[in-house]
Amino acid sequence: MPPEARPYRPHVTLARRAGPALAALQGPTVRWHIDRYALMESTLGERADYGIVQSYAAEPS
């Protein structure tokens, strides 16, 4: 397979193979308590795989 000719452009995928957007439905407010999050990296092979590049946790209060 020949290498990609376009220059590399880092990006963030927000939706993949997503269908059309649906009209917003009125529903309850959802509040999430977030105490950690992570930067993930995907790699392709026989199947997609995801790994944690760096994880972050909130300081205890």
C-alpha distance matrix in Angstrom:
0.0 3.8 6.5 9.0 11.7 14.6 16.7 16.9 19.8 21.3 22.7 24.7 24.1 27.5 26.8 23.8 24.0 27.7 30.1 32.6 35.1 38.5 41.8 43.2 45.6 48.7 48.8 50.0 48.9 46.6 47.0 44.6 45.6 42.6 43.2 39.7 36.2 32.7 29.6 26.7 23.0 20.4 17.4 14.9 14.2 15.7 18.2 18.9 21.2 23.6 25.4 28.4 27.9 31.6 34.5 37.7 41.1 44.2 47.1 50.0 52.8
3.8 0.0 3.8 6.5 8.5 11.8 14.0 14.8 18.0 20.0 21.8 24.3 24.1 27.7 27.3 24.6 25.1 28.6 31.0 33.2 35.6 39.1 42.3 43.6 46.3 49.3 49.6 50.8 49.5 47.3 47.6 45.2 46.2 43.1 43.7 40.1 36.6 33.1 29.8 27.2 23.5 21.4 18.7 16.7 16.7 18.7 20.8 21.0 23.1 25.0 26.6 29.2 28.2 31.7 34.8 37.8 41.4 44.3 47.2 50.2 52.9
6.5 3.8 0.0 3.8 6.3 9.1 10.7 11.2 14.6 16.6 18.7 21.4 21.6 25.3 25.3 23.1 24.1 27.4 30.1 32.1 34.2 37.8 40.8 41.9 44.7 47.5 47.7 48.7 47.2 45.0 45.1 42.7 43.5 40.3 40.8 37.2 33.7 30.2 26.7 24.5 20.8 19.1 16.7 15.3 16.0 18.7 20.2 19.8 21.5 22.9 24.2 26.5 25.2 28.6 31.8 34.7 38.3 41.2 44.0 47.1 49.7
9.0 6.5 3.8 0.0 3.8 5.7 7.9 8.6 11.6 14.0 15.9 18.7 19.0 22.5 22.7 20.6 21.7 24.8 27.4 29.2 31.2 34.8 37.7 38.9 41.8 44.6 45.0 46.1 44.6 42.5 42.7 40.5 41.5 38.4 39.2 35.7 32.1 28.8 25.2 23.2 19.7 18.1 16.3 15.2 16.7 19.4 20.3 19.3 21.2 22.3 23.7 25.8 24.4 27.7 30.7 33.4 37.0 39.6 42.5 45.7 48.1
11.7 8.5 6.3 3.8 0.0 3.8 6.5 8.9 11.9 15.0 17.1 20.3 20.9 24.3 24.7 22.9 24.0 26.8 29.2 30.7 32.6 36.3 39.0 40.2 43.3 46.1 46.7 47.9 46.3 44.4 44.6 42.6 43.6 40.5 41.4 37.9 34.3 31.1 27.4 25.7 22.5 21.2 19.8 18.9 20.5 23.2 24.1 22.9 24.7 25.5 26.8 28.5 26.9 29.9 33.0 35.4 39.1 41.5 44.3 47.6 49.9
14.6 11.8 9.1 5.7 3.8 0.0 3.8 6.4 8.6 12.1 14.0 17.4 18.2 21.5 22.2 20.9 22.3 24.7 27.2 28.3 30.0 33.7 36.2 37.3 40.5 43.2 43.9 45.0 43.3 41.6 41.7 39.8 40.9 37.8 38.8 35.5 31.8 28.9 25.2 23.8 20.9 19.9 19.2 18.8 21.0 23.9 24.1 22.4 24.0 24.4 25.6 27.0 25.3 28.0 30.9 33.1 36.7 38.9 41.7 45.1 47.2
16.7 14.0 10.7 7.9 6.5 3.8 0.0 3.8 6.4 9.8 12.5 16.2 17.8 21.1 22.4 21.6 23.5 25.7 28.5 29.6 30.8 34.5 36.8 37.6 40.8 43.2 43.7 44.6 42.6 40.7 40.5 38.5 39.3 36.1 36.9 33.6 29.9 26.9 23.2 22.3 19.5 19.2 18.7 19.1 21.6 24.8 24.8 22.8 23.8 23.6 24.3 25.3 23.1 25.6 28.7 30.7 34.4 36.6 39.1 42.6 44.7
16.9 14.8 11.2 8.6 8.9 6.4 3.8 0.0 3.8 6.5 9.5 13.0 14.8 18.3 19.8 19.2 21.5 23.7 26.7 28.0 29.0 32.7 35.1 35.6 38.6 40.9 41.2 41.9 39.8 37.7 37.4 35.2 35.9 32.6 33.3 29.9 26.3 23.2 19.5 18.5 15.7 15.7 15.5 16.3 19.1 22.4 22.1 19.8 20.5 20.0 20.6 21.5 19.3 21.9 25.0 27.1 30.7 33.0 35.7 39.1 41.3
19.8 18.0 14.6 11.6 11.9 8.6 6.4 3.8 0.0 3.8 6.3 10.1 12.3 15.4 17.3 17.3 19.9 21.6 24.6 25.6 26.2 29.9 32.0 32.3 35.5 37.7 38.0 38.6 36.5 34.6 34.2 32.2 33.0 29.9 30.8 27.6 24.0 21.2 17.6 17.0 14.9 15.2 15.9 17.0 20.3 23.5 22.6 19.8 20.4 19.4 20.1 20.5 18.5 20.6 23.3 25.1 28.6 30.6 33.4 36.8 38.7
21.3 20.0 16.6 14.0 15.0 12.1 9.8 6.5 3.8 0.0 3.8 7.2 10.0 13.2 15.6 15.9 19.0 20.4 23.7 24.9 25.2 28.7 30.8 30.7 33.7 35.7 35.7 36.1 33.8 31.7 31.1 28.9 29.5 26.3 27.1 23.8 20.2 17.4 13.7 13.4 11.6 12.5 13.8 15.7 19.1 22.4 21.1 17.9 18.0 16.5 16.8 17.0 14.9 16.9 19.5 21.3 24.8 26.9 29.7 33.1 35.1
22.7 21.8 18.7 15.9 17.1 14.0 12.5 9.5 6.3 3.8 0.0 3.8 6.5 9.5 12.0 12.7 16.0 17.0 20.3 21.4 21.5 24.9 27.0 27.0 29.9 31.9 32.0 32.5 30.3 28.3 28.0 26.0 27.0 24.0 25.2 22.2 18.4 16.1 12.6 12.2 11.1 11.7 13.8 15.5 19.2 22.1 20.3 16.9 17.2 15.5 16.3 16.4 15.0 16.8 18.8 20.4 23.7 25.6 28.6 31.8 33.7
24.7 24.3 21.4 18.7 20.3 17.4 16.2 13.0 10.1 7.2 3.8 0.0 3.8 6.2 9.2 10.6 14.2 14.8 18.2 19.4 19.1 22.3 24.4 24.1 26.8 28.7 28.6 29.0 26.8 24.7 24.4 22.4 23.5 20.6 22.1 19.2 15.5 13.4 10.4 10.0 9.8 10.6 13.4 15.3 19.1 21.7 19.3 15.7 15.7 13.6 14.7 14.6 13.8 15.3 16.6 18.1 21.2 23.0 26.3 29.3 31.1
24.1 24.1 21.6 19.0 20.9 18.2 17.8 14.8 12.3 10.0 6.5 3.8 0.0 3.8 5.7 6.8 10.5 11.1 14.7 16.2 16.2 19.5 21.9 21.9 24.5 26.8 26.7 27.4 25.7 23.6 23.8 22.0 23.6 21.0 22.8 20.1 16.4 14.6 12.1 10.8 10.5 10.1 12.9 14.1 17.8 19.9 17.2 13.8 14.4 12.9 14.8 15.4 15.5 17.2 18.2 19.9 22.6 24.5 28.0 30.7 32.6
27.5 27.7 25.3 22.5 24.3 21.5 21.1 18.3 15.4 13.2 9.5 6.2 3.8 0.0 3.8 6.9 10.3 9.6 12.8 13.9 13.3 16.3 18.6 18.2 20.8 23.0 23.0 23.7 22.1 20.1 20.7 19.1 21.1 19.0 21.3 19.1 15.6 14.7 13.0 12.2 12.9 12.8 15.9 17.1 20.6 22.3 19.3 15.9 16.5 14.6 16.6 16.8 17.3 18.4 18.6 19.8 22.0 23.5 27.1 29.5 31.1
26.8 27.3 25.3 22.7 24.7 22.2 22.4 19.8 17.3 15.6 12.0 9.2 5.7 3.8 0.0 3.7 6.7 5.8 9.3 11.0 11.1 14.1 17.0 17.2 19.6 22.3 22.4 23.6 22.5 20.7 21.8 20.5 22.9 21.1 23.6 21.5 18.1 17.2 15.8 14.3 14.6 13.5 16.2 16.6 19.8 20.9 17.9 14.9 16.2 15.1 17.8 18.6 19.6 21.0 21.2 22.6 24.7 26.3 30.0 32.2 33.8
23.8 24.6 23.1 20.6 22.9 20.9 21.6 19.2 17.3 15.9 12.7 10.6 6.8 6.9 3.7 0.0 3.8 5.3 8.9 11.5 12.7 15.8 19.0 19.8 22.0 25.0 25.0 26.4 25.6 23.7 24.9 23.4 25.7 23.8 26.0 23.7 20.3 18.8 17.2 15.0 14.4 12.4 14.4 14.0 17.0 17.9 15.0 12.5 14.5 14.3 17.4 18.9 20.2 22.1 22.7 24.6 26.8 28.8 32.5 34.6 36.5
24.0 25.1 24.1 21.7 24.0 22.3 23.5 21.5 19.9 19.0 16.0 14.2 10.5 10.3 6.7 3.8 0.0 3.8 6.6 9.7 11.9 14.8 18.3 19.7 21.8 25.1 25.4 27.2 26.9 25.3 27.0 25.8 28.3 26.7 29.1 26.9 23.7 22.4 20.9 18.5 17.8 15.3 16.8 15.6 18.0 18.2 15.7 13.9 16.5 17.0 20.4 22.2 23.6 25.7 26.2 28.1 30.2 32.1 35.9 37.9 39.7
27.7 28.6 27.4 24.8 26.8 24.7 25.7 23.7 21.6 20.4 17.0 14.8 11.1 9.6 5.8 5.3 3.8 0.0 3.8 6.7 8.3 11.1 14.6 15.9 18.1 21.4 21.8 23.8 23.6 22.3 24.3 23.5 26.3 25.1 27.9 26.1 23.1 22.4 21.2 19.3 19.4 17.4 19.4 18.8 21.4 21.6 18.7 16.7 18.8 18.7 21.9 23.3 24.7 26.4 26.4 27.8 29.6 31.1 34.9 36.8 38.2
30.1 31.0 30.1 27.4 29.2 27.2 28.5 26.7 24.6 23.7 20.3 18.2 14.7 12.8 9.3 8.9 6.6 3.8 0.0 3.8 6.5 8.8 12.5 14.5 16.6 20.2 21.1 23.6 23.9 23.1 25.5 25.2 28.3 27.6 30.5 29.1 26.2 25.8 24.8 23.0 23.1 21.1 23.0 22.1 24.4 24.3 21.6 20.0 22.2 22.3 25.5 26.9 28.5 30.0 29.8 31.1 32.7 34.0 37.7 39.4 40.7
32.6 33.2 32.1 29.2 30.7 28.3 29.6 28.0 25.6 24.9 21.4 19.4 16.2 13.9 11.0 11.5 9.7 6.7 3.8 0.0 3.8 6.5 9.8 12.3 14.8 18.4 20.0 22.7 23.1 22.8 25.4 25.6 28.9 28.3 31.6 30.3 27.6 27.5 26.5 25.2 25.5 23.8 25.9 25.2 27.8 27.9 25.2 23.3 25.5 25.2 28.2 29.3 30.6 31.8 31.5 32.5 34.0 34.9 38.6 40.3 41.2
35.1 35.6 34.2 31.2 32.6 30.0 30.8 29.0 26.2 25.2 21.5 19.1 16.2 13.3 11.1 12.7 11.9 8.3 6.5 3.8 0.0 3.8 6.7 8.7 11.6 15.0 16.7 19.4 19.6 19.6 22.2 22.7 26.1 25.8 29.2 28.4 25.8 26.2 25.6 24.7 25.6 24.4 27.0 26.7 29.5 29.8 26.8 24.6 26.3 25.5 28.2 28.8 30.1 30.9 30.3 30.8 32.0 32.6 36.2 37.8 38.5
38.5 39.1 37.8 34.8 36.3 33.7 34.5 32.7 29.9 28.7 24.9 22.3 19.5 16.3 14.1 15.8 14.8 11.1 8.8 6.5 3.8 0.0 3.8 6.3 8.5 12.1 14.0 17.1 17.9 18.3 21.4 22.4 26.0 26.3 29.9 29.4 27.3 28.0 27.9 27.1 28.2 27.1 29.8 29.6 32.2 32.3 29.1 27.1 28.6 27.8 30.5 30.9 32.5 33.1 32.1 32.4 33.2 33.5 37.1 38.4 38.8
41.8 42.3 40.8 37.7 39.0 36.2 36.8 35.1 32.0 30.8 27.0 24.4 21.9 18.6 17.0 19.0 18.3 14.6 12.5 9.8 6.7 3.8 0.0 3.8 6.3 9.7 12.3 15.6 16.5 17.7 20.9 22.5 26.1 26.8 30.5 30.5 28.6 29.7 29.8 29.4 30.8 30.0 32.9 32.9 35.7 35.8 32.6 30.4 31.8 30.6 33.1 33.2 34.7 34.9 33.7 33.6 34.2 34.1 37.5 38.6 38.7
43.2 43.6 41.9 38.9 40.2 37.3 37.6 35.6 32.3 30.7 27.0 24.1 21.9 18.2 17.2 19.8 19.7 15.9 14.5 12.3 8.7 6.3 3.8 0.0 3.8 6.6 9.0 12.1 12.8 14.2 17.3 19.2 22.9 23.8 27.6 27.9 26.3 27.9 28.3 28.3 30.1 29.8 32.8 33.3 36.1 36.5 33.1 30.6 31.5 30.0 32.2 31.9 33.4 33.2 31.7 31.3 31.6 31.2 34.5 35.5 35.4
45.6 46.3 44.7 41.8 43.3 40.5 40.8 38.6 35.5 33.7 29.9 26.8 24.5 20.8 19.6 22.0 21.8 18.1 16.6 14.8 11.6 8.5 6.3 3.8 0.0 3.8 6.1 9.7 11.4 13.1 16.6 18.9 22.6 24.1 27.8 28.5 27.3 29.1 30.0 29.9 32.0 31.6 34.7 35.1 37.8 37.8 34.4 32.1 32.8 31.4 33.5 33.2 35.0 34.7 32.9 32.4 32.2 31.8 35.0 35.6 35.4
48.7 49.3 47.5 44.6 46.1 43.2 43.2 40.9 37.7 35.7 31.9 28.7 26.8 23.0 22.3 25.0 25.1 21.4 20.2 18.4 15.0 12.1 9.7 6.6 3.8 0.0 3.8 7.1 9.1 11.7 15.1 17.9 21.5 23.5 27.2 28.4 27.6 29.9 31.1 31.4 33.8 33.7 37.0 37.7 40.4 40.6 37.0 34.6 35.0 33.3 35.1 34.4 36.2 35.5 33.4 32.5 32.0 31.1 34.1 34.4 33.9
48.8 49.6 47.7 45.0 46.7 43.9 43.7 41.2 38.0 35.7 32.0 28.6 26.7 23.0 22.4 25.0 25.4 21.8 21.1 20.0 16.7 14.0 12.3 9.0 6.1 3.8 0.0 3.8 6.6 8.8 12.4 15.2 18.8 21.0 24.7 26.1 25.7 28.1 29.7 30.1 32.7 32.7 36.1 36.9 39.6 39.7 36.0 33.6 33.7 31.9 33.5 32.7 34.7 33.9 31.5 30.5 29.7 28.8 31.8 31.8 31.3
50.0 50.8 48.7 46.1 47.9 45.0 44.6 41.9 38.6 36.1 32.5 29.0 27.4 23.7 23.6 26.4 27.2 23.8 23.6 22.7 19.4 17.1 15.6 12.1 9.7 7.1 3.8 0.0 3.8 6.2 9.5 12.7 16.0 18.6 22.1 23.9 24.1 26.9 28.8 29.5 32.4 32.8 36.3 37.5 40.1 40.3 36.6 34.1 33.8 31.6 32.9 31.8 33.8 32.6 29.9 28.7 27.4 26.3 29.1 28.8 28.2
48.9 49.5 47.2 44.6 46.3 43.3 42.6 39.8 36.5 33.8 30.3 26.8 25.7 22.1 22.5 25.6 26.9 23.6 23.9 23.1 19.6 17.9 16.5 12.8 11.4 9.1 6.6 3.8 0.0 3.8 6.5 9.9 13.1 15.7 19.3 21.2 21.3 24.3 26.3 27.3 30.4 31.2 34.8 36.3 39.2 39.7 36.0 33.2 32.6 30.1 31.1 29.6 31.4 29.9 27.2 25.7 24.5 23.1 25.8 25.7 25.0
46.6 47.3 45.0 42.5 44.4 41.6 40.7 37.7 34.6 31.7 28.3 24.7 23.6 20.1 20.7 23.7 25.3 22.3 23.1 22.8 19.6 18.3 17.7 14.2 13.1 11.7 8.8 6.2 3.8 0.0 3.8 6.5 10.0 12.4 16.0 17.8 18.0 21.0 23.2 24.2 27.4 28.3 31.8 33.5 36.2 36.8 33.1 30.3 29.4 26.9 27.7 26.2 28.1 26.7 23.8 22.5 21.2 20.2 23.1 23.0 22.7
47.0 47.6 45.1 42.7 44.6 41.7 40.5 37.4 34.2 31.1 28.0 24.4 23.8 20.7 21.8 24.9 27.0 24.3 25.5 25.4 22.2 21.4 20.9 17.3 16.6 15.1 12.4 9.5 6.5 3.8 0.0 3.8 6.7 9.4 12.9 15.1 15.8 19.2 21.7 23.2 26.6 28.0 31.6 33.6 36.5 37.3 33.6 30.6 29.3 26.5 26.7 24.8 26.5 24.6 21.6 19.8 18.2 16.8 19.5 19.4 19.0
44.6 45.2 42.7 40.5 42.6 39.8 38.5 35.2 32.2 28.9 26.0 22.4 22.0 19.1 20.5 23.4 25.8 23.5 25.2 25.6 22.7 22.4 22.5 19.2 18.9 17.9 15.2 12.7 9.9 6.5 3.8 0.0 3.8 6.0 9.5 11.5 12.3 15.8 18.5 20.0 23.5 25.0 28.7 30.9 33.6 34.6 30.9 27.9 26.3 23.3 23.3 21.3 23.1 21.2 18.0 16.4 14.8 13.8 16.9 16.9 17.2
45.6 46.2 43.5 41.5 43.6 40.9 39.3 35.9 33.0 29.5 27.0 23.5 23.6 21.1 22.9 25.7 28.3 26.3 28.3 28.9 26.1 26.0 26.1 22.9 22.6 21.5 18.8 16.0 13.1 10.0 6.7 3.8 0.0 3.8 6.4 9.3 11.2 14.9 18.1 19.9 23.7 25.6 29.2 31.7 34.4 35.5 31.9 28.9 26.9 23.6 23.0 20.6 22.2 19.8 16.4 14.3 12.1 10.7 13.4 13.2 13.6
42.6 43.1 40.3 38.4 40.5 37.8 36.1 32.6 29.9 26.3 24.0 20.6 21.0 19.0 21.1 23.8 26.7 25.1 27.6 28.3 25.8 26.3 26.8 23.8 24.1 23.5 21.0 18.6 15.7 12.4 9.4 6.0 3.8 0.0 3.8 5.7 7.5 11.2 14.4 16.5 20.3 22.5 26.1 28.8 31.6 33.0 29.5 26.3 24.1 20.6 19.8 17.1 18.5 16.0 12.7 10.6 8.8 8.1 11.5 12.2 13.3
43.2 43.7 40.8 39.2 41.4 38.8 36.9 33.3 30.8 27.1 25.2 22.1 22.8 21.3 23.6 26.0 29.1 27.9 30.5 31.6 29.2 29.9 30.5 27.6 27.8 27.2 24.7 22.1 19.3 16.0 12.9 9.5 6.4 3.8 0.0 3.8 7.2 10.8 14.3 16.6 20.4 22.9 26.3 29.3 31.9 33.4 30.1 26.9 24.3 20.8 19.3 16.2 17.5 14.6 10.9 8.5 5.7 5.1 8.4 9.0 11.0
39.7 40.1 37.2 35.7 37.9 35.5 33.6 29.9 27.6 23.8 22.2 19.2 20.1 19.1 21.5 23.7 26.9 26.1 29.1 30.3 28.4 29.4 30.5 27.9 28.5 28.4 26.1 23.9 21.2 17.8 15.1 11.5 9.3 5.7 3.8 0.0 3.8 7.0 10.6 13.0 16.7 19.4 22.7 25.8 28.4 30.1 26.9 23.7 21.0 17.3 15.6 12.5 13.7 10.9 7.2 5.4 4.1 5.9 9.5 11.2 13.7
36.2 36.6 33.7 32.1 34.3 31.8 29.9 26.3 24.0 20.2 18.4 15.5 16.4 15.6 18.1 20.3 23.7 23.1 26.2 27.6 25.8 27.3 28.6 26.3 27.3 27.6 25.7 24.1 21.3 18.0 15.8 12.3 11.2 7.5 7.2 3.8 0.0 3.8 7.2 9.5 13.3 16.0 19.4 22.6 25.4 27.3 24.1 20.7 18.1 14.4 13.0 10.0 11.1 8.8 5.9 5.4 6.6 8.8 12.4 14.7 17.1
32.7 33.1 30.2 28.8 31.1 28.9 26.9 23.2 21.2 17.4 16.1 13.4 14.6 14.7 17.2 18.8 22.4 22.4 25.8 27.5 26.2 28.0 29.7 27.9 29.1 29.9 28.1 26.9 24.3 21.0 19.2 15.8 14.9 11.2 10.8 7.0 3.8 0.0 3.8 6.1 9.8 12.7 16.0 19.3 22.2 24.3 21.3 17.9 15.2 11.4 9.7 6.5 7.4 5.7 4.1 6.0 8.7 11.6 14.9 17.4 20.1
29.6 29.8 26.7 25.2 27.4 25.2 23.2 19.5 17.6 13.7 12.6 10.4 12.1 13.0 15.8 17.2 20.9 21.2 24.8 26.5 25.6 27.9 29.8 28.3 30.0 31.1 29.7 28.8 26.3 23.2 21.7 18.5 18.1 14.4 14.3 10.6 7.2 3.8 0.0 3.8 6.9 10.3 13.6 17.0 20.1 22.6 19.9 16.3 13.9 10.2 8.7 6.1 5.5 5.4 6.3 8.5 11.8 14.6 17.7 20.6 23.2
26.7 27.2 24.5 23.2 25.7 23.8 22.3 18.5 17.0 13.4 12.2 10.0 10.8 12.2 14.3 15.0 18.5 19.3 23.0 25.2 24.7 27.1 29.4 28.3 29.9 31.4 30.1 29.5 27.3 24.2 23.2 20.0 19.9 16.5 16.6 13.0 9.5 6.1 3.8 0.0 3.8 6.7 10.1 13.4 16.4 18.8 16.1 12.5 10.1 6.5 5.6 4.7 5.5 7.4 8.6 11.5 14.6 17.7 20.8 23.4 26.2
23.0 23.5 20.8 19.7 22.5 20.9 19.5 15.7 14.9 11.6 11.1 9.8 10.5 12.9 14.6 14.4 17.8 19.4 23.1 25.5 25.6 28.2 30.8 30.1 32.0 33.8 32.7 32.4 30.4 27.4 26.6 23.5 23.7 20.3 20.4 16.7 13.3 9.8 6.9 3.8 0.0 3.8 6.7 10.2 13.3 16.1 13.8 10.3 8.3 5.6 5.3 6.4 6.3 9.5 11.7 14.9 18.1 21.2 24.3 27.0 29.8
20.4 21.4 19.1 18.1 21.2 19.9 19.2 15.7 15.2 12.5 11.7 10.6 10.1 12.8 13.5 12.4 15.3 17.4 21.1 23.8 24.4 27.1 30.0 29.8 31.6 33.7 32.7 32.8 31.2 28.3 28.0 25.0 25.6 22.5 22.9 19.4 16.0 12.7 10.3 6.7 3.8 0.0 3.8 6.7 10.0 12.7 10.3 6.7 5.6 4.4 6.5 9.0 9.8 13.1 15.0 18.2 21.3 24.4 27.5 30.1 32.9
17.4 18.7 16.7 16.3 19.8 19.2 18.7 15.5 15.9 13.8 13.8 13.4 12.9 15.9 16.2 14.4 16.8 19.4 23.0 25.9 27.0 29.8 32.9 32.8 34.7 37.0 36.1 36.3 34.8 31.8 31.6 28.7 29.2 26.1 26.3 22.7 19.4 16.0 13.6 10.1 6.7 3.8 0.0 3.8 6.7 9.9 8.5 5.8 5.3 6.4 8.2 11.3 11.9 15.5 17.8 21.2 24.3 27.6 30.6 33.1 36.1
14.9 16.7 15.3 15.2 18.9 18.8 19.1 16.3 17.0 15.7 15.5 15.3 14.1 17.1 16.6 14.0 15.6 18.8 22.1 25.2 26.7 29.6 32.9 33.3 35.1 37.7 36.9 37.5 36.3 33.5 33.6 30.9 31.7 28.8 29.3 25.8 22.6 19.3 17.0 13.4 10.2 6.7 3.8 0.0 3.8 6.8 6.0 4.6 6.4 8.9 11.4 14.8 15.6 19.3 21.3 24.7 27.7 30.9 34.1 36.5 39.4
14.2 16.7 16.0 16.7 20.5 21.0 21.6 19.1 20.3 19.1 19.2 19.1 17.8 20.6 19.8 17.0 18.0 21.4 24.4 27.8 29.5 32.2 35.7 36.1 37.8 40.4 39.6 40.1 39.2 36.2 36.5 33.6 34.4 31.6 31.9 28.4 25.4 22.2 20.1 16.4 13.3 10.0 6.7 3.8 0.0 3.8 5.0 6.1 7.8 11.1 13.4 17.1 18.1 21.8 23.8 27.4 30.2 33.6 36.7 38.9 42.0
15.7 18.7 18.7 19.4 23.2 23.9 24.8 22.4 23.5 22.4 22.1 21.7 19.9 22.3 20.9 17.9 18.2 21.6 24.3 27.9 29.8 32.3 35.8 36.5 37.8 40.6 39.7 40.3 39.7 36.8 37.3 34.6 35.5 33.0 33.4 30.1 27.3 24.3 22.6 18.8 16.1 12.7 9.9 6.8 3.8 0.0 3.8 7.0 9.2 12.9 15.6 19.3 20.9 24.4 26.1 29.6 32.2 35.6 38.7 40.7 43.7
18.2 20.8 20.2 20.3 24.1 24.1 24.8 22.1 22.6 21.1 20.3 19.3 17.2 19.3 17.9 15.0 15.7 18.7 21.6 25.2 26.8 29.1 32.6 33.1 34.4 37.0 36.0 36.6 36.0 33.1 33.6 30.9 31.9 29.5 30.1 26.9 24.1 21.3 19.9 16.1 13.8 10.3 8.5 6.0 5.0 3.8 0.0 3.8 6.4 10.1 13.2 16.9 18.8 22.1 23.4 26.8 29.3 32.5 35.7 37.6 40.6
18.9 21.0 19.8 19.3 22.9 22.4 22.8 19.8 19.8 17.9 16.9 15.7 13.8 15.9 14.9 12.5 13.9 16.7 20.0 23.3 24.6 27.1 30.4 30.6 32.1 34.6 33.6 34.1 33.2 30.3 30.6 27.9 28.9 26.3 26.9 23.7 20.7 17.9 16.3 12.5 10.3 6.7 5.8 4.6 6.1 7.0 3.8 0.0 3.8 6.9 10.3 13.8 15.7 18.9 20.2 23.5 26.1 29.2 32.5 34.6 37.4
21.2 23.1 21.5 21.2 24.7 24.0 23.8 20.5 20.4 18.0 17.2 15.7 14.4 16.5 16.2 14.5 16.5 18.8 22.2 25.5 26.3 28.6 31.8 31.5 32.8 35.0 33.7 33.8 32.6 29.4 29.3 26.3 26.9 24.1 24.3 21.0 18.1 15.2 13.9 10.1 8.3 5.6 5.3 6.4 7.8 9.2 6.4 3.8 0.0 3.8 6.8 10.5 12.7 15.8 17.1 20.5 23.1 26.4 29.5 31.5 34.6
23.6 25.0 22.9 22.3 25.5 24.4 23.6 20.0 19.4 16.5 15.5 13.6 12.9 14.6 15.1 14.3 17.0 18.7 22.3 25.2 25.5 27.8 30.6 30.0 31.4 33.3 31.9 31.6 30.1 26.9 26.5 23.3 23.6 20.6 20.8 17.3 14.4 11.4 10.2 6.5 5.6 4.4 6.4 8.9 11.1 12.9 10.1 6.9 3.8 0.0 3.8 7.0 9.4 12.3 13.4 16.8 19.4 22.7 25.8 27.9 30.9
25.4 26.6 24.2 23.7 26.8 25.6 24.3 20.6 20.1 16.8 16.3 14.7 14.8 16.6 17.8 17.4 20.4 21.9 25.5 28.2 28.2 30.5 33.1 32.2 33.5 35.1 33.5 32.9 31.1 27.7 26.7 23.3 23.0 19.8 19.3 15.6 13.0 9.7 8.7 5.6 5.3 6.5 8.2 11.4 13.4 15.6 13.2 10.3 6.8 3.8 0.0 3.8 6.3 9.2 10.6 14.3 17.0 20.5 23.4 25.6 28.8
28.4 29.2 26.5 25.8 28.5 27.0 25.3 21.5 20.5 17.0 16.4 14.6 15.4 16.8 18.6 18.9 22.2 23.3 26.9 29.3 28.8 30.9 33.2 31.9 33.2 34.4 32.7 31.8 29.6 26.2 24.8 21.3 20.6 17.1 16.2 12.5 10.0 6.5 6.1 4.7 6.4 9.0 11.3 14.8 17.1 19.3 16.9 13.8 10.5 7.0 3.8 0.0 3.8 5.6 6.9 10.6 13.4 17.0 19.7 22.1 25.3
27.9 28.2 25.2 24.4 26.9 25.3 23.1 19.3 18.5 14.9 15.0 13.8 15.5 17.3 19.6 20.2 23.6 24.7 28.5 30.6 30.1 32.5 34.7 33.4 35.0 36.2 34.7 33.8 31.4 28.1 26.5 23.1 22.2 18.5 17.5 13.7 11.1 7.4 5.5 5.5 6.3 9.8 11.9 15.6 18.1 20.9 18.8 15.7 12.7 9.4 6.3 3.8 0.0 3.8 7.0 10.4 13.8 17.2 19.7 22.5 25.6
31.6 31.7 28.6 27.7 29.9 28.0 25.6 21.9 20.6 16.9 16.8 15.3 17.2 18.4 21.0 22.1 25.7 26.4 30.0 31.8 30.9 33.1 34.9 33.2 34.7 35.5 33.9 32.6 29.9 26.7 24.6 21.2 19.8 16.0 14.6 10.9 8.8 5.7 5.4 7.4 9.5 13.1 15.5 19.3 21.8 24.4 22.1 18.9 15.8 12.3 9.2 5.6 3.8 0.0 3.8 6.8 10.3 13.7 15.9 18.9 22.0
34.5 34.8 31.8 30.7 33.0 30.9 28.7 25.0 23.3 19.5 18.8 16.6 18.2 18.6 21.2 22.7 26.2 26.4 29.8 31.5 30.3 32.1 33.7 31.7 32.9 33.4 31.5 29.9 27.2 23.8 21.6 18.0 16.4 12.7 10.9 7.2 5.9 4.1 6.3 8.6 11.7 15.0 17.8 21.3 23.8 26.1 23.4 20.2 17.1 13.4 10.6 6.9 7.0 3.8 0.0 3.8 6.9 10.4 13.0 15.6 18.8
37.7 37.8 34.7 33.4 35.4 33.1 30.7 27.1 25.1 21.3 20.4 18.1 19.9 19.8 22.6 24.6 28.1 27.8 31.1 32.5 30.8 32.4 33.6 31.3 32.4 32.5 30.5 28.7 25.7 22.5 19.8 16.4 14.3 10.6 8.5 5.4 5.4 6.0 8.5 11.5 14.9 18.2 21.2 24.7 27.4 29.6 26.8 23.5 20.5 16.8 14.3 10.6 10.4 6.8 3.8 0.0 3.8 6.9 9.5 12.4 15.3
41.1 41.4 38.3 37.0 39.1 36.7 34.4 30.7 28.6 24.8 23.7 21.2 22.6 22.0 24.7 26.8 30.2 29.6 32.7 34.0 32.0 33.2 34.2 31.6 32.2 32.0 29.7 27.4 24.5 21.2 18.2 14.8 12.1 8.8 5.7 4.1 6.6 8.7 11.8 14.6 18.1 21.3 24.3 27.7 30.2 32.2 29.3 26.1 23.1 19.4 17.0 13.4 13.8 10.3 6.9 3.8 0.0 3.8 6.5 8.9 11.9
44.2 44.3 41.2 39.6 41.5 38.9 36.6 33.0 30.6 26.9 25.6 23.0 24.5 23.5 26.3 28.8 32.1 31.1 34.0 34.9 32.6 33.5 34.1 31.2 31.8 31.1 28.8 26.3 23.1 20.2 16.8 13.8 10.7 8.1 5.1 5.9 8.8 11.6 14.6 17.7 21.2 24.4 27.6 30.9 33.6 35.6 32.5 29.2 26.4 22.7 20.5 17.0 17.2 13.7 10.4 6.9 3.8 0.0 3.8 6.3 8.6
47.1 47.2 44.0 42.5 44.3 41.7 39.1 35.7 33.4 29.7 28.6 26.3 28.0 27.1 30.0 32.5 35.9 34.9 37.7 38.6 36.2 37.1 37.5 34.5 35.0 34.1 31.8 29.1 25.8 23.1 19.5 16.9 13.4 11.5 8.4 9.5 12.4 14.9 17.7 20.8 24.3 27.5 30.6 34.1 36.7 38.7 35.7 32.5 29.5 25.8 23.4 19.7 19.7 15.9 13.0 9.5 6.5 3.8 0.0 3.8 6.3
50.0 50.2 47.1 45.7 47.6 45.1 42.6 39.1 36.8 33.1 31.8 29.3 30.7 29.5 32.2 34.6 37.9 36.8 39.4 40.3 37.8 38.4 38.6 35.5 35.6 34.4 31.8 28.8 25.7 23.0 19.4 16.9 13.2 12.2 9.0 11.2 14.7 17.4 20.6 23.4 27.0 30.1 33.1 36.5 38.9 40.7 37.6 34.6 31.5 27.9 25.6 22.1 22.5 18.9 15.6 12.4 8.9 6.3 3.8 0.0 3.8
52.8 52.9 49.7 48.1 49.9 47.2 44.7 41.3 38.7 35.1 33.7 31.1 32.6 31.1 33.8 36.5 39.7 38.2 40.7 41.2 38.5 38.8 38.7 35.4 35.4 33.9 31.3 28.2 25.0 22.7 19.0 17.2 13.6 13.3 11.0 13.7 17.1 20.1 23.2 26.2 29.8 32.9 36.1 39.4 42.0 43.7 40.6 37.4 34.6 30.9 28.8 25.3 25.6 22.0 18.8 15.3 11.9 8.6 6.3 3.8 0.0
